[in-house]
Every structure is written in C-alpha cells, then in structure tokens.
Amino acid sequence: MSRVVNSFRNIKISVLFIVLTFLVSFFYRAIFIQSIGDKLVGLTSTIMNMLGFFNLAELGLSTAISGTLYSALYSNNQKKIIDIVSIFGYLYRIIGFIILSAGIVFSFFLPTIFGGAEIGLLEVYVCFFTFLSTSLIGYFISYRQTVLIADQKEYIVTMLTNCFIICKQILQIILLKWIINSYIVLLIIELLFGISYGFWINTRVKKYYPWLKTSFSHGKEISKDYKGLFRTIKNLIPHNVSSFIIFQMDSILIFTFVSLQTVTLYTNYAMILLKLPSLVSGTFRGSVASVGNLIAEGNKDQIKKVFMEYNALFFLLGGVICTCTFFLMKPFITLWLGAEYILDDITFYFFLFNTYVGFFRQSVSYFITGYVLYKDVWAPITEAAIKLIISITLGYFWGIKGIIIGTTVSYLIIIVFWKPYFLFREGIGEKIVVYWKAVIKYIILLAVAIICVYPIIYLNILFEFTNFIYFFINAIILFISIGGVYWSLMYALDQGARDISHRIFGLIKIRASKNK
C-alpha cells in the first residue's frame, strides 16, 4: 500500500503545480508575444531546441541511473546508492564540460545561422548562452535530484521546479507589463532562477539523504565495477537521439523551411498539444518509480494487472482530452492570441493524432523504463530516420504540415506497433493479442462516446465562444459529458478500467477517512 500511497501523493502534488504552471504560462506567452514580438519568441524556441542537440551528450544516463537505483532503494543498500550517484556525478561532470566546449564552438556559427532573421546578434548570443548555462546547471549542481525521483519523492522535485517556474514567469510578466520591456532582462531573470533552483534542490536531497556523501573521485574509481550500467547507457544512446529528433527537430526544421514567425505559430499549438501528454506524464511520473519497485518484487500476475490498469487510465485520459481539444482548440487560440494564429485544419488533425499517441504510449513507456528494456537499438534509429526523411522531404514542399506528418508516420510504425510488442515479448511475457484486444475496445468505445455526446455540440446547447467565461463553461460541459460516457462504457466492459477505478476510489476513501 505504501507504493500506491506514494504514487497518489506524487500525482496529487503534480496535478496542483502543473496546472498552476500551465495557467501562468498561458498569460506569460500572450504577454511575451505582445511585448517582444513573434521573432524573438521564435528565436527562444529555436535556440532551446538547438541546445537539445548538445544534451544528446547525456546519452540517457539519468534514465539508466534511475533504473539502477530502483533495486538499491528497494533494498535500502546505502553503499550501492552512494556508488551509483557518485558514478552519475563523475560522468555528468565530464558530459557538462563536453557540452560547454561544444556550445562555445557552435556559438561562432550563430551569425551565419540567424543572419537573415532580422534579429540583433546581442539578443541571439545572450539567449544562446543563457539557456546553455541553465542546461549545464543540471550537470554540475542538481544531478542528485534523480535519487528523489527514483525513491518515489517526485512530488518534492515537482513542487520546487514549478514554484520556481511560476515565480520566475510572474516576475517576468511584471517586468514586461509595467517596468521594462527588455528581452535581455528576461534572459537574466531566467539565468538567476535556474542557478537558484540548482542549489535549492540540493538542500532537499541533503535533508532526506544526509548519509549520501558522494564524490567525483569515488565515482571515477568504482565506475569499472558497474559494467552493466554502461551497457544500459550504450543501449539508451539511440533512444535519446531519436527523442531529440522527434520532439525537438520540428522547430529547427520549421525555421529552416519557413520562418521564425511560423516557429512561434507552431510552438503556440505545441504548448498545448505536446504539453497535454507531458502534463499527464509529469503528473504520473512519480509512478515510474512505483512501477520499478513493482517489477523488482517479481510478481508477474500483479505486474500484468497493474499494466492493464495504467493502459486503461491513459486511453481514458487521452480519449477524453483529445476529443475535447478537437472541439475547443480553434476557439481557444482565437480568444487567447487571435485568429491569425490558427493552423490549417489538416495540420491540426495530424498534430492532434500525435498528441493522442503521446497519451496512450505512457503505459508502455513506464513499464519499458521499469524493466530497463533498451536493447532494441534499431527501433529508435528507424523512428528517427523515418521522421527525418519524411519531414525534410514533405517539409520542403508543404512546410509545417509535411514536418508534422513525418512525426505521425514514425509514431505509427515504432510507437504504436513495435514498442507494445517489444514490452510484452521481453518484459511482461504475454502474447501481444491481450494488449491489442484492449486497445481496439477502447477506440471503439471512444467512438461510441463521441456519437453519444455529438448532439451537445450541434444542437446549440453550448454557448458562443465570445469570451473565456463561456469557453470554460463549454469546456466543462464537454469534458463531463464525454468523460462520463466514456468512463461508464469502459467501466462496464473492461476489467482494467474497473481495477484502476476501484484503486483510485479506494485511495480517495482512505484519504477521506484520515481527514475526518
């Protein structure tokens, strides 16, 4: 029960802070665009994605370390935990210096890259080195937060991270709106908050693990004794490269084939369509450690049962949220930024499908991480190759639409079909037909749910989208009606949905009884 309670606490804290951050970010972005302009917003997004390329040097080390820490934390083997985190710190220090050196060399090419963007070089360089510096903080200062995450204390990291983000963005909003309209000042605030977070998270680690005395020299000395860890890192390299290409190349390709203004248009949608799965993933990320502990216990029947619960949950959330987004996205963008920021329908549909995949892939991803299954190195290489070839080819002819279609095709081949098969064959040990029966059932039930609530949309039950008050009323009506019908159908016809419902209701009852 402690594992479930810890997961529930992580979820509760994550929901609160991620929603708050999400709301503040909308105000921040609207004011940012109005005050600074499309080009500088596009510059920020493009440079952040370029720096993601340097972070490939991380090689998936944090994921490998988390997977290795699960068993050590489960058995409370303090010596092994100290060893693993010391190796982590030693390797991260090397990686940090590599990234710093590569960043300095790359900076000499910035005038050529952004020469035609009509933006001052001062802004380009300050932006680049600000975000380079904040990314290096994790390598030199805050890397030990991985222990909190692996030990089901994700809520601590979530609280601190989001508190810093909210305070930073509120300060930046105040500066932009009422004090000084300066892009450089915003970047200085970004850097100061990044450094402060790095030192503050370390105080939390010391509070919970006062015995965690690590050193770079110790990590270097014992690294040869952990060959299995390095094999895992080696297998993770293609996965990290693939993740970068899938999630961070779009802005770079859009800048290359279209313009910085179009990058802003894309990132407005990405802020919602890519953040929605990330929001849910972040909400449940503390459960990854719980899954790791469950797998460490070795009860195969329980592992399969819990996987089917997660699978039902993510299909439910993805189906409801994506259906609501389909009907609400265009009026929201219009109210938020203006009709000139709306994407064409075909591009939006492909984007939304990718978002849907981003939801239901979570259950498979959690268990692949829990099993530390990264030996299918061909899969991420293939996924990245498909994405690049199609996005570059179609992007050249169709612009943003073609770039997003590249992601869709790569998702279908690797994420939708291969990854579940790989997990069931190498981890859970069941035939994949069990998974696909559930998936087909969930998709059919979602279609039935949409048909059932369809009259709500087209019989003038909803208000006109003339302001945010009516928008949120409509959103609540849609969410409750679609969610209620879809959940009822799943609960009636699927064991995984019933199990996760009973688990959640049981936790709510426990919490309610404790608060009496």
Secondary structure per residue as TSV (DSSP state, phi and psi in degrees):
chain	resnum	aa	ss	phi	psi
A	1	M	-	360.0	-30.9
A	2	S	H	-60.5	-37.0
A	3	R	H	-63.2	-43.4
A	4	V	H	-67.5	-42.7
A	5	V	H	-62.6	-42.8
A	6	N	H	-61.1	-42.7
A	7	S	H	-62.0	-43.4
A	8	F	H	-63.1	-40.8
A	9	R	H	-64.4	-42.6
A	10	N	H	-59.6	-43.2
A	11	I	H	-64.6	-46.0
A	12	K	H	-60.8	-47.7
A	13	I	H	-65.5	-41.7
A	14	S	H	-62.1	-44.2
A	15	V	H	-58.0	-48.7
A	16	L	H	-58.7	-53.2
A	17	F	H	-77.0	-34.4
A	18	I	H	-69.0	-38.8
A	19	V	H	-64.4	-43.8
A	20	L	H	-59.3	-44.9
A	21	T	H	-63.2	-40.8
A	22	F	H	-59.5	-45.9
A	23	L	H	-66.3	-45.6
A	24	V	H	-62.3	-37.8
A	25	S	H	-63.6	-32.7
A	26	F	H	-65.7	-46.0
A	27	F	H	-62.8	-42.4
A	28	Y	H	-60.4	-46.3
A	29	R	H	-67.3	-40.8
A	30	A	H	-61.1	-44.9
A	31	I	H	-68.9	-37.3
A	32	F	H	-58.9	-48.4
A	33	I	H	-65.0	-43.9
A	34	Q	H	-65.2	-38.2
A	35	S	H	-88.5	-41.8
A	36	I	H	-97.5	-34.8
A	37	G	-	105.8	160.4
A	38	D	H	-59.5	-40.6
A	39	K	H	-65.9	-44.4
A	40	L	H	-71.4	-31.6
A	41	V	H	-64.4	-44.8
A	42	G	H	-63.8	-37.2
A	43	L	H	-60.9	-45.7
A	44	T	H	-58.7	-48.3
A	45	S	H	-64.0	-41.7
A	46	T	H	-66.1	-44.7
A	47	I	H	-66.5	-39.2
A	48	M	H	-61.6	-38.6
A	49	N	H	-73.6	-33.7
A	50	M	H	-62.8	-41.8
A	51	L	H	-66.9	-23.1
A	52	G	H	-60.0	-28.7
A	53	F	H	-64.0	-39.9
A	54	F	H	-66.9	-33.3
A	55	N	G	-70.6	-7.3
A	56	L	G	-61.5	-22.7
A	57	A	G	-62.2	-17.9
A	58	E	G	-64.7	-26.2
A	59	L	T	62.0	18.2
A	60	G	T	79.1	18.7
A	61	L	H	-62.2	-41.6
A	62	S	H	-63.7	-38.3
A	63	T	H	-65.4	-43.5
A	64	A	H	-64.3	-40.2
A	65	I	H	-64.7	-44.2
A	66	S	H	-59.7	-44.7
A	67	G	H	-62.2	-37.2
A	68	T	H	-73.0	-31.6
A	69	L	H	-72.9	-24.1
A	70	Y	H	-54.0	-52.7
A	71	S	H	-68.2	-36.9
A	72	A	H	-65.6	-41.0
A	73	L	H	-70.3	-36.8
A	74	Y	H	-61.7	-38.3
A	75	S	T	-94.4	2.2
A	76	N	T	54.1	42.6
A	77	N	-	-86.2	89.1
A	78	Q	H	-63.8	-37.4
A	79	K	H	-62.3	-44.0
A	80	K	H	-66.2	-38.4
A	81	I	H	-62.0	-44.4
A	82	I	H	-61.3	-43.1
A	83	D	H	-60.0	-49.4
A	84	I	H	-63.6	-44.3
A	85	V	H	-70.0	-32.1
A	86	S	H	-65.0	-43.2
A	87	I	H	-62.2	-41.9
A	88	F	H	-56.9	-49.9
A	89	G	H	-62.5	-41.4
A	90	Y	H	-62.6	-47.4
A	91	L	H	-68.8	-39.5
A	92	Y	H	-64.0	-33.9
A	93	R	H	-63.9	-43.9
A	94	I	H	-62.4	-46.8
A	95	I	H	-61.4	-40.5
A	96	G	H	-58.7	-44.1
A	97	F	H	-68.2	-34.9
A	98	I	H	-63.2	-45.7
A	99	I	H	-64.3	-42.0
A	100	L	H	-60.4	-46.3
A	101	S	H	-63.5	-45.1
A	102	A	H	-63.5	-38.6
A	103	G	H	-63.6	-41.7
A	104	I	H	-63.5	-44.6
A	105	V	H	-62.4	-45.2
A	106	F	H	-62.3	-31.8
A	107	S	H	-61.6	-24.9
A	108	F	T	-67.2	-19.6
A	109	F	T	-95.6	-3.4
A	110	L	H	-60.0	-40.8
A	111	P	H	-59.7	-35.0
A	112	T	H	-71.6	-43.9
A	113	I	H	-64.0	-44.4
A	114	F	T	-105.7	17.4
A	115	G	T	-60.4	-34.3
A	116	G	T	-97.4	11.2
A	117	A	T	-90.8	-2.6
A	118	E	T	58.2	43.7
A	119	I	-	-129.2	140.0
A	120	G	-	-62.2	142.6
A	121	L	H	-65.2	-29.1
A	122	L	H	-59.5	-47.4
A	123	E	H	-62.8	-40.5
A	124	V	H	-62.2	-47.7
A	125	Y	H	-69.7	-41.8
A	126	V	H	-64.4	-41.2
A	127	C	H	-61.0	-47.7
A	128	F	H	-61.7	-49.4
A	129	F	H	-75.0	-25.1
A	130	T	H	-63.9	-51.7
A	131	F	H	-75.2	-26.1
A	132	L	H	-64.2	-43.8
A	133	S	H	-65.1	-43.5
A	134	T	H	-66.0	-32.9
A	135	S	H	-70.2	-30.6
A	136	L	H	-74.2	-20.3
A	137	I	H	-58.4	-39.9
A	138	G	H	-63.9	-29.7
A	139	Y	H	-81.1	-31.1
A	140	F	H	-104.8	-23.5
A	141	I	T	-122.1	-57.2
A	142	S	S	-99.1	16.6
A	143	Y	T	-63.9	-25.5
A	144	R	T	-71.5	-6.9
A	145	Q	H	-62.9	-17.0
A	146	T	H	-57.7	-31.8
A	147	V	H	-64.6	-42.4
A	148	L	H	-60.3	-42.7
A	149	I	H	-65.4	-46.3
A	150	A	H	-67.4	-24.7
A	151	D	T	-95.6	21.5
A	152	Q	T	62.9	27.9
A	153	K	-	-111.5	36.8
A	154	E	H	-57.7	-30.2
A	155	Y	H	-61.9	-29.3
A	156	I	H	-67.3	-47.1
A	157	V	H	-62.5	-43.1
A	158	T	H	-61.6	-46.0
A	159	M	H	-60.7	-49.7
A	160	L	H	-65.0	-47.1
A	161	T	H	-57.7	-49.9
A	162	N	H	-74.4	-31.3
A	163	C	H	-62.1	-43.1
A	164	F	H	-65.3	-41.8
A	165	I	H	-63.7	-45.9
A	166	I	H	-62.3	-47.9
A	167	C	H	-63.0	-41.2
A	168	K	H	-62.0	-47.2
A	169	Q	H	-71.0	-35.5
A	170	I	H	-63.2	-44.3
A	171	L	H	-60.8	-42.3
A	172	Q	H	-66.1	-36.9
A	173	I	H	-62.5	-45.3
A	174	I	H	-61.2	-44.0
A	175	L	I	-62.3	-46.1
A	176	L	I	-65.9	-39.8
A	177	K	I	-82.1	-37.0
A	178	W	I	-128.3	-11.2
A	179	I	I	-118.4	-68.0
A	180	I	-	-144.3	125.6
A	181	N	-	-90.7	79.4
A	182	S	-	-133.3	122.5
A	183	Y	H	-65.8	-37.3
A	184	I	H	-63.7	-43.0
A	185	V	H	-62.4	-39.7
A	186	L	H	-59.9	-40.5
A	187	L	H	-68.7	-36.0
A	188	I	H	-62.9	-43.3
A	189	I	H	-60.2	-41.4
A	190	E	H	-56.7	-46.6
A	191	L	H	-67.5	-43.9
A	192	L	H	-62.9	-41.7
A	193	F	H	-69.3	-36.5
A	194	G	H	-62.1	-44.8
A	195	I	H	-64.9	-43.4
A	196	S	H	-60.7	-41.1
A	197	Y	H	-61.9	-42.7
A	198	G	H	-56.9	-44.1
A	199	F	H	-74.5	-35.6
A	200	W	H	-68.9	-40.2
A	201	I	H	-65.3	-30.6
A	202	N	H	-66.0	-32.9
A	203	T	H	-66.2	-33.4
A	204	R	H	-68.7	-40.8
A	205	V	H	-62.1	-43.2
A	206	K	H	-64.2	-33.7
A	207	K	H	-65.5	-43.9
A	208	Y	H	-86.3	-24.4
A	209	Y	-	-132.7	67.3
A	210	P	T	-62.8	-20.7
A	211	W	T	-84.7	-5.3
A	212	L	-	-80.8	77.9
A	213	K	-	-96.8	102.6
A	214	T	-	-110.9	161.0
A	215	S	-	-151.8	149.5
A	216	F	H	-64.2	-39.8
A	217	S	H	-65.6	-39.6
A	218	H	H	-64.6	-41.0
A	219	G	H	-62.4	-41.3
A	220	K	H	-64.2	-39.9
A	221	E	H	-67.1	-39.6
A	222	I	H	-99.5	-1.2
A	223	S	G	-58.2	-30.2
A	224	K	G	-68.9	-16.3
A	225	D	G	-85.6	-3.6
A	226	Y	-	-121.1	59.0
A	227	K	H	-65.8	-32.3
A	228	G	H	-62.9	-36.1
A	229	L	H	-62.1	-42.5
A	230	F	H	-71.4	-29.3
A	231	R	H	-65.3	-39.9
A	232	T	H	-64.2	-42.8
A	233	I	H	-60.8	-43.1
A	234	K	H	-59.0	-42.0
A	235	N	H	-69.2	-25.5
A	236	L	H	-80.7	-19.1
A	237	I	H	-54.6	-51.2
A	238	P	H	-61.8	-33.8
A	239	H	H	-64.3	-41.0
A	240	N	H	-67.2	-41.9
A	241	V	H	-61.4	-44.1
A	242	S	H	-62.1	-44.3
A	243	S	H	-59.7	-40.5
A	244	F	H	-62.3	-47.7
A	245	I	H	-63.7	-40.7
A	246	I	H	-70.5	-44.9
A	247	F	H	-98.7	-19.2
A	248	Q	H	-123.1	-9.8
A	249	M	H	-78.3	-21.8
A	250	D	H	-58.1	-46.8
A	251	S	H	-61.5	-39.8
A	252	I	H	-65.8	-42.9
A	253	L	H	-66.9	-39.5
A	254	I	H	-65.1	-41.5
A	255	F	H	-61.0	-40.2
A	256	T	H	-68.5	-45.8
A	257	F	H	-92.4	-21.5
A	258	V	S	-124.2	-94.9
A	259	S	-	-166.9	168.1
A	260	L	H	-65.3	-34.4
A	261	Q	H	-62.2	-38.5
A	262	T	H	-70.1	-30.0
A	263	V	H	-59.6	-42.3
A	264	T	H	-62.4	-43.7
A	265	L	H	-58.3	-46.5
A	266	Y	H	-62.7	-46.8
A	267	T	H	-70.0	-23.5
A	268	N	H	-61.0	-45.6
A	269	Y	H	-71.6	-40.7
A	270	A	H	-62.0	-33.7
A	271	M	H	-57.1	-29.7
A	272	I	H	-98.3	-55.2
A	273	L	H	-70.4	-31.9
A	274	L	T	-88.6	-27.6
A	275	K	H	-77.3	-26.7
A	276	L	H	-60.8	-51.6
A	277	P	H	-62.6	-36.1
A	278	S	H	-66.1	-36.2
A	279	L	H	-61.9	-47.6
A	280	V	H	-65.8	-42.3
A	281	S	H	-61.1	-43.9
A	282	G	H	-65.1	-35.6
A	283	T	H	-61.5	-40.7
A	284	F	H	-101.1	5.4
A	285	R	T	-61.2	-31.7
A	286	G	H	-62.5	-19.6
A	287	S	H	-76.1	-15.3
A	288	V	H	-61.8	-41.5
A	289	A	H	-63.6	-36.6
A	290	S	H	-63.1	-41.6
A	291	V	H	-63.5	-41.9
A	292	G	H	-59.4	-41.4
A	293	N	H	-68.0	-38.8
A	294	L	H	-60.2	-45.7
A	295	I	H	-65.6	-36.0
A	296	A	H	-62.4	-28.8
A	297	E	H	-72.3	-28.8
A	298	G	T	84.4	12.0
A	299	N	-	-83.9	100.4
A	300	K	H	-63.9	-39.3
A	301	D	H	-64.7	-41.4
A	302	Q	H	-68.2	-37.7
A	303	I	H	-60.5	-47.5
A	304	K	H	-62.8	-42.0
A	305	K	H	-61.2	-46.7
A	306	V	H	-66.5	-38.3
A	307	F	H	-59.5	-45.8
A	308	M	H	-65.0	-30.6
A	309	E	H	-65.5	-49.6
A	310	Y	H	-59.8	-42.0
A	311	N	H	-60.9	-45.6
A	312	A	H	-62.1	-41.9
A	313	L	H	-62.5	-46.3
A	314	F	H	-73.0	-31.1
A	315	F	H	-68.8	-37.9
A	316	L	H	-63.2	-51.2
A	317	L	H	-63.1	-45.8
A	318	G	H	-62.4	-43.6
A	319	G	H	-63.6	-46.3
A	320	V	H	-67.1	-48.2
A	321	I	H	-66.8	-42.9
A	322	C	H	-69.4	-35.1
A	323	T	H	-65.4	-45.0
A	324	C	H	-62.3	-41.5
A	325	T	H	-62.4	-37.4
A	326	F	H	-55.0	-42.8
A	327	F	H	-86.3	-22.9
A	328	L	H	-105.0	-14.6
A	329	M	H	-63.7	-49.8
A	330	K	H	-61.7	-48.7
A	331	P	H	-63.6	-31.9
A	332	F	H	-67.0	-47.1
A	333	I	H	-60.2	-40.4
A	334	T	H	-61.5	-45.7
A	335	L	H	-70.3	-36.4
A	336	W	H	-75.4	-51.5
A	337	L	T	-123.2	-25.3
A	338	G	-	123.0	154.1
A	339	A	G	-63.5	-22.4
A	340	E	G	-69.7	-10.4
A	341	Y	G	-100.9	13.5
A	342	I	-	-87.2	133.2
A	343	L	-	-78.4	157.4
A	344	D	-	-67.6	156.9
A	345	D	H	-60.6	-44.5
A	346	I	H	-62.3	-44.3
A	347	T	H	-60.2	-43.0
A	348	F	H	-62.4	-41.3
A	349	Y	H	-63.5	-43.2
A	350	F	H	-65.1	-41.1
A	351	F	H	-60.3	-43.4
A	352	L	H	-67.6	-37.7
A	353	F	H	-60.9	-42.8
A	354	N	H	-60.8	-35.5
A	355	T	H	-65.4	-42.1
A	356	Y	H	-60.3	-44.0
A	357	V	H	-62.0	-37.6
A	358	G	H	-60.2	-27.2
A	359	F	H	-77.0	-58.5
A	360	F	H	-77.1	-8.6
A	361	R	H	-73.3	-14.9
A	362	Q	H	-62.0	-41.9
A	363	S	H	-61.9	-43.2
A	364	V	H	-65.4	-43.3
A	365	S	H	-62.1	-42.4
A	366	Y	H	-59.5	-43.6
A	367	F	H	-78.3	-31.0
A	368	I	H	-62.9	-41.6
A	369	T	H	-64.3	-43.4
A	370	G	H	-61.8	-38.2
A	371	Y	H	-82.8	-9.2
A	372	V	T	55.0	50.8
A	373	L	-	-97.4	93.9
A	374	Y	-	-129.2	19.2
A	375	K	-	-81.6	-7.8
A	376	D	-	-81.4	61.7
A	377	V	T	-64.4	-23.0
A	378	W	H	-68.2	-29.4
A	379	A	H	-64.9	-52.1
A	380	P	H	-65.6	-32.5
A	381	I	H	-63.1	-44.4
A	382	T	H	-64.6	-43.5
A	383	E	H	-59.6	-46.4
A	384	A	H	-65.0	-40.4
A	385	A	H	-64.4	-44.8
A	386	I	H	-60.0	-46.7
A	387	K	H	-58.5	-49.6
A	388	L	H	-65.2	-47.5
A	389	I	H	-61.8	-47.6
A	390	I	H	-71.7	-42.7
A	391	S	H	-66.1	-39.7
A	392	I	H	-69.8	-43.8
A	393	T	H	-65.0	-54.2
A	394	L	H	-72.9	-31.0
A	395	G	H	-63.4	-34.9
A	396	Y	H	-63.0	-39.1
A	397	F	H	-91.5	-39.8
A	398	W	H	-111.5	-2.9
A	399	G	T	71.7	-135.8
A	400	I	H	-60.6	-35.7
A	401	K	H	-60.1	-48.0
A	402	G	H	-64.3	-35.4
A	403	I	H	-64.7	-42.6
A	404	I	H	-71.2	-34.5
A	405	I	H	-61.5	-35.0
A	406	G	H	-57.6	-40.9
A	407	T	H	-65.2	-41.6
A	408	T	H	-59.0	-47.7
A	409	V	H	-64.3	-43.7
A	410	S	H	-64.9	-36.6
A	411	Y	I	-61.9	-46.7
A	412	L	I	-59.0	-45.0
A	413	I	I	-72.8	-46.1
A	414	I	I	-96.6	-52.5
A	415	I	I	-73.6	-46.2
A	416	V	I	-75.1	-41.6
A	417	F	I	-102.1	-47.6
A	418	W	I	-75.0	-50.3
A	419	K	H	-58.2	-44.9
A	420	P	H	-61.6	-41.3
A	421	Y	H	-60.0	-44.2
A	422	F	H	-62.3	-44.8
A	423	L	H	-62.7	-45.9
A	424	F	I	-69.1	-33.1
A	425	R	I	-76.0	-44.9
A	426	E	I	-95.3	-21.2
A	427	G	I	-115.0	-71.6
A	428	I	I	-67.7	-32.2
A	429	G	-	78.3	31.0
A	430	E	S	-122.0	162.9
A	431	K	-	-71.8	141.8
A	432	I	T	-65.7	-18.2
A	433	V	H	-59.6	-29.6
A	434	V	H	-60.4	-43.1
A	435	Y	H	-67.3	-47.8
A	436	W	H	-69.6	-30.5
A	437	K	H	-60.5	-43.1
A	438	A	H	-66.6	-43.1
A	439	V	H	-62.3	-47.8
A	440	I	H	-61.4	-39.7
A	441	K	H	-61.1	-45.5
A	442	Y	H	-63.6	-39.1
A	443	I	H	-67.9	-42.3
A	444	I	H	-63.4	-43.8
A	445	L	H	-65.5	-34.4
A	446	L	H	-65.0	-42.5
A	447	A	H	-60.9	-41.5
A	448	V	H	-63.6	-42.4
A	449	A	H	-61.8	-41.7
A	450	I	H	-64.3	-41.7
A	451	I	H	-62.3	-38.6
A	452	C	H	-66.4	-35.7
A	453	V	H	-98.7	-0.7
A	454	Y	H	-54.3	-40.6
A	455	P	H	-58.7	-27.4
A	456	I	H	-60.7	-36.3
A	457	I	H	-77.3	-35.7
A	458	Y	H	-113.3	14.2
A	459	L	T	-116.0	26.2
A	460	N	T	59.5	27.9
A	461	I	-	-76.3	-34.3
A	462	L	S	-80.8	155.3
A	463	F	-	-76.3	161.0
A	464	E	-	-68.0	143.5
A	465	F	S	-82.7	67.4
A	466	T	S	-95.7	-17.2
A	467	N	S	-156.4	172.8
A	468	F	H	-70.1	-26.3
A	469	I	H	-64.2	-49.7
A	470	Y	H	-65.4	-35.2
A	471	F	H	-59.9	-48.9
A	472	F	H	-69.1	-33.0
A	473	I	H	-63.3	-46.0
A	474	N	H	-62.1	-41.0
A	475	A	H	-62.0	-42.0
A	476	I	H	-65.0	-43.3
A	477	I	H	-59.8	-47.3
A	478	L	H	-63.7	-45.9
A	479	F	H	-63.5	-44.7
A	480	I	H	-66.9	-43.4
A	481	S	H	-69.2	-48.3
A	482	I	H	-67.3	-45.5
A	483	G	H	-62.3	-42.3
A	484	G	H	-64.5	-45.3
A	485	V	H	-67.8	-45.9
A	486	Y	H	-64.9	-44.4
A	487	W	H	-64.3	-41.0
A	488	S	H	-60.8	-43.4
A	489	L	H	-64.4	-44.5
A	490	M	H	-65.5	-42.1
A	491	Y	H	-61.8	-39.5
A	492	A	H	-72.5	-29.7
A	493	L	H	-118.9	1.7
A	494	D	-	-138.8	128.2
A	495	Q	H	-68.1	-39.2
A	496	G	H	-60.7	-40.5
A	497	A	H	-65.8	-38.9
A	498	R	H	-66.1	-42.5
A	499	D	H	-63.3	-45.5
A	500	I	H	-68.7	-33.3
A	501	S	H	-64.8	-46.0
A	502	H	H	-62.7	-38.3
A	503	R	H	-63.2	-45.9
A	504	I	H	-67.3	-44.7
A	505	F	H	-63.8	-36.8
A	506	G	H	-62.9	-42.1
A	507	L	H	-65.4	-38.3
A	508	I	H	-63.5	-41.6
A	509	K	H	-63.7	-42.0
A	510	I	H	-61.2	-45.0
A	511	R	H	-63.0	-42.5
A	512	A	H	-64.1	-41.0
A	513	S	H	-67.7	-33.8
A	514	K	H	-70.6	-28.7
A	515	N	H	-84.2	-7.6
A	516	K	-	-76.0	360.0
